[in-house]
Amino acid sequence: MYLLSLFILPSTRIIFAPTYLAPVRIAIVGAGVAGSYLGNRLHSRGHEVEIFEASKSQDHWPVCAWGASRHMLEKFSSESGLDFSKYTLHVGERLRMDLPAEKKEYLELKGLVTYDKKRWEQDLLRELKVHFGQRCLPGSQLFNGFDYILDCTGVHRSLLPKSNENFIIPAYEYLIENAHDIDEFYVIGYKGARGYFWFFPLGDGMAYVGAGDIDKKYYGISEFFNQNPKAKILKKIGRPIRLSPPKRMQPFSHHNIIGVGESIGCVFPLLGEGIIPSLICSDIFLNSIDTAAGFDFKGYRDQVLKRFGYYDDVYRIVRLKMAGKLSTVKHFGLLMNMYRNMKKEEQRFGFEIDFGKMRRLVNAL
């Protein structure tokens, strides 16, 4: 962990000499995807890290359907000293989307997988000091002596000031077994983009089944269990999903508290997917902390807003569709901006980005 200092000697030879940065003490609140990844990376850089997690050790469970892009997870795993192939549960080939008016669409998958997120996060935390069962509030004496406090509490945003534009969708899901007759991803999109149902296979007949719905009707849940009477519920999880993008979730910091990941809106609004955005945000944080002047608050804010800038257009599309006001003519610029940016990041999503299919999907909802 060092910066390169430049020295010019009388002989005019230029020599680069390492200047080591002093380690800092960092408290991370939340042992989810952002908290565990950041804890691992900061510890490996020589910083003193402690993690505070509200749930007890035996109750801690990584909420979400455990699905994301293999290409991105391989990268983040490698940077953390992990072999991602050891965590892969199911490699998808094709995703089925059931749309209103009995329409269907299929997406060819390009790396979308489910993985053992619980074991992945546990392995990231293996060498770290983690305080389970520790609920934290701003100003807590637990944080005395820490240089920085990271709010990685996801949708709770426990330490940062609340945002006036926070928008979440109620959701819950089931971890199930005995779903041997279904072996591929599928989702159901609700009319008006007001929510969706998902089925994510985990292999060996296990899967996640869930729904997020602004109207709290959760269509598809009871229908799934009626059609699959042998499916056995192992766990039920309540998990609201934040859709507000970073632009609407400011401030990102307050004094020495810094938000990372979903706590500052790093979730793709159209999908409610936060694993990869939270890890990308974590890397932006890592690039902002090891500077000679300490943490670069302005640089961090600017980079987050730049990297996730188009998420705000996606969010506007979702909200317009929910309100029944989206026009493919009037809002063509918004739709094209979403398509162009998603196409550039096709590997990051793990599925094909096709304009024709996207247009049909938007029109069908």
C-alpha angles and dihedrals in degrees: 000000000000148000122230115246118204120227125181113202125204090258086062090241110144115224126185113212124186117246109196119218118227113250116250131212113247129187114201116199111203127035097217128114096300096039096048094044093047092045090054095046096043092048091051089053091057101258121139107246134184124178125210117199123184097211123073118255094252092047099044109117129167104240118214132069094279093239126134144125115303091208092060096040091052089056096048092043093051091051088053096048095255131127105227094200088073091063102043114117106172132009110207126220105178135010120211119210119196109203135188119285090033093288120149134199131186129208123200108230122230104189104331107151142161117232140185095268093174094057091040092056092042090055091049089054096045097107097034134097106246124184107203122194091030114132110196132206131185112278094022115160086229087080097055110128096019118124094206135015118204119209103213094153095121117208091004095064086194101178107030125078112271121259122236090216099052110142122181135172119220111239143163137180143193129228103217142179133201094051092131096142094066119060106163142062118271137166138188117218117210124225112270092019087273093144146317144230122229140196115191116181118221097185132257092055094303123124148152117250118185150136139213116203131168088206093049094231095119096200113201099036100089090033090057094051092045089054093043106041093166093061110112123208114230099172139003118209129189109211123166114203124222114221099175108110125224094269088065097039100067141171097064092187142028119192103313094342114105126187121221131184124346092000087073097037103271094154125112101244098212094055104023086232116152109160099088096034090052091051092047089051089050090057090051087054091050090052090052101050107056097069128124091243095050126248113000101224096177094044091050093050093047094048093048092049091047096046094047097031097117091053086080091061089049089050091051090051091052094047093046090050091049089052092047091242103110114121119188087210102043093039098037091120092057092049093048092049090052092048096047094049094045090048090054088053098042093132090049090060096042096223138079118278107213121171095210093052091044091052092049090048093051092047094047096053 
